[in-house]
Amino acid sequence: MEDKLMNIISFGKLMRPSHYIKNILVFTPLLLSEYSGNIVVHTTFVFLIFCLAASAVYAFNDLHDTEHDAIHPTKKMRPIPSGEISKQGAFILSVGLTFLSLSSAFMLNVEVFIYVSLYITINILYTLWLKTIPIIDIILVSSGFVFRFLAGALYLNSDIKLEVSGGIFCICMSLAIGKRLVKLNTAGGIINGELLRMPIVYTRGVLLGMMITSSYFAMISASFYYYETLSDHNYSLYCVVVQICVTVILLSRLIFQMAFNNYEPNQIFTSDQFTHICIVVLIIVFIVSKLFAGSF
């Protein structure tokens, strides 16, 4: 009985449920447009499908990187290199979750199926060949988040996709770059591109510069969107100013936590209270802007 329980726990660790927070991005379009209750239900299904797809990708990635993870100081404790799960078991899990996510997406919506397929495909390419190619690796990771957003926006105003996708991409580029910066900072005496599994041309200065630049363009995109909502929907100028200020503070916080405190993006969004406050304030201001459009 204990062995079965430990096996279930090990498979659960391999699926990385703590990373499902990234899939909350599919709900973002709900804050940006009018919607009905049915759309919330459909978006929830999209969220669950991306959770399955993400777990399939994580299992495949860990299976492929087993040899490298086995000699890594922390990754060697993962279920496959530590021997908790066999390679065959990980392969079956990955294939099963891939089939389940794709079949569920196809039954829900053909476009959702396309986005989930693209997400899985680019992650497989990333794992097999493109992980160590500079810039391409970051673009692929960021594209996966854009696919999440687009899948969540399927049932909403199509204009939102064009207005916000660029900003989402820039923000996710900044987070992807930050994660690589954290890996480099926490490598200790290990300055080995092969062991870190990322391009060796990435130095701390290069990554920090790229992260700040991406955040800058993300802020520009966000400001354009806020200005358009002010013009098109008669939102309050005060709300728009608050949104811009809080967004600047939030992006600055993310940069600081990744660059100097070595927090990975997932850690920031799950444990950093200041970040939580900024996000809650943004959500509240979005809601107030909608409810009281044209009132003040």
TORZA-152902 format. One record per residue (C-alpha): x, y, z; residue in one letter. Coordinates in steps of 0.05 Angstrom, whole numbers, plus 5000, padded with zeros to 4 digits. Layout:
XYZa ...
***
This chain:
500050005000m 505650485018e 509350324954d 503150494913k 502251144951l 509551334940m 508851164866n 502751614860i 506552174895i 512452084849s 508052124787f 504852744817g 511653064825k 513352894753l 506953244730m 509153894766r 502254134789p 505654734822s 506855004752h 499454994734y 499255714758i 502155904690k 495755664657n 491656184695i 493656624636l 487756314597v 483056704644f 486357374629t 481857544570p 475857504617l 478358144651l 478958504585l 472158404553s 464858274565e 462957544574y 457457064597s 457456484646g 458255974589n 464856294569i 467456204640v 465855464637v 469155384569h 475355764593t 475755314654t 475954704608f 481455044568v 485355144633f 484754414652l 486754194582i 493054614585f 494654324653c 494553624622l 498753854563a 503754194609a 504553564651s 505653164587a 511053644566v 514453634634y 514552874635a 517552854565f 522753384582n 524953014645d 525252364607l 529652664553h 534253024602d 535052444651t 542552374641e 543853114649h 539253164709d 542852584742a 549252994749i 545853644767h 546353834841p 538753934850t 535353634790k 538252944807k 532752904860m 527252904806r 523052264801p 526551974739i 533952084754p 532851894827s 529851234806g 522951364835e 519751284766i 522350854708s 523451154639k 518050694613q 513150954665g 514851674648a 513951544573f 507151224584i 504951814627l 507352324575s 503851964517v 497551854557g 497052584579l 498552824508t 492952394480f 488152614535l 489653354526s 489153344450l 482852924448s 479553364500s 481553994462a 478853714396f 472153554429m 471754254459l 473854674399n 478054584337v 481855234349e 483455014421v 486054364391f 490554764344i 493355194401y 494554594446v 497854214389s 502354814375l 504054864449y 506054124453i 509854144387t 514154754403i 515754454471n 517953794440i 522354174390l 525054584448y 526853974488t 529953584430l 533754104391w 532454834407l 533754914481k 540955124472t 539955604413i 540456334437p 534056754431i 530256194397i 529655834464d 526556454496i 521856584437i 519155874439l 517855894514v 514356574507s 510256324449s 507355774493g 504456304539f 501556694480v 498056044457f 494955994526r 492356704522f 489656624452l 486155974471a 482856344528g 480656914483a 477256484431l 470256644454y 471457384464l 472358004421n 477857844370s 480758544377d 483458364445i 488057844415k 491658354372l 491958884427e 494558464483v 498357884451s 504558304439g 504758534512g 503757824537i 509457584493f 514158134519c 512457994592i 513457254582c 520057374547m 522257774608s 520257204654l 523656684611a 530057094610i 529457194685g 528956444697k 535456344658r 538656894698l 536656554763v 539555894737k 546056234721l 546356604788n 544955974828t 549755534789a 555255664841g 561855444813g 558555094755i 559255524693i 557854984643n 552855104588g 551854354577e 550254224650l 545754844656l 542354644590r 542255344562m 546455734511p 553355884538i 553156584507v 548256784561y 552157184613t 549157554672r 549958224637g 546857974572v 540857664607l 539658254653l 539858734594g 535058294553m 530358234613m 529958984624i 528959114550t 523258604545s 519958904606s 520559604575y 516859384512f 511759024555a 510459674592m 509660044526i 504659524501s 500759554567a 500560324563s 497860294492f 492459814514y 490560234574y 490160854530y 485760494480e 480960274535t 480660994558l 478961234488s 474360674464d 470660484528h 470561144565n 474260854624y 476361324680s 482961694670l 484461584744y 483660824736c 488260824675v 493561224713v 493160724771v 493660134722q 499960424689i 503260574756c 501759894786v 504159544723t 510759914726v 511459724800i 509659004785l 514658934728l 520059264770s 518658784827r 519158184781l 525858434754i 528558554824f 526457884851q 529357494793m 535857904785a 537758004857f 533957514901n 534356934851n 526856784853y 524356394794e 517856664763p 513856084791n 516356234861q 514756974854i 507556864833f 506256334886t 509856624947s 511357364938d 505957764975q 507758424944f 506658134875t 500057854898h 497858544922i 499758864855c 495858344816i 489758404861v 489859164854v 490259104778l 484258624778i 480159084823i 481759694781v 479859314717f 473159124749i 471859834775v 473560114706s 468359674674k 462859784725l 463560534728f 465660694656a 464061414641g 462161574714s 468461914737f 
***
